[in-house]
């Protein structure tokens, strides 16, 4: 009877251990996907702010029908840190960068914080990159996995 109880305790311990590992993996994947989704929403907000900048006259701090000169300092975006030139912003969810800005479109890159180690000035360390190309009439978003 004692051996059966020890075997039963071992079996229960192994099952609970496996269930715990599976739960941790599931939670990790869910948190990473949630972070990616939040970055997608924030990228949409940035795109809308860029379109508002485009339409605003320069006297009101806008682009006067151009995306040239747009920075994270000239739009409304909640960032913890913005670099000196205003081309990169960082918050708890990820790093956002203005890749290019012409008179007709602006390209924004976003990298979720849930990927591998990232640094603020070098945005090449993430596996998942979200890219948004913004024009006055359209926002095209796509994912790149490195």
Buried (B, 14 or more C-beta within 10 A) or exposed (E): EEEEEEEEEEEEEEEEEEEEEEEEEEEEEEEBEEBBEBBBEBBBEBBBBBBEBBEBEEEEEBBBEBBEBBBBBBBEBEBEEBBEEBBBBBBEBBBBBBEEBEEEBBBBBBBBBBBEEBEEEEBEEBEBBBBBBBBEEEBEBEEEEE
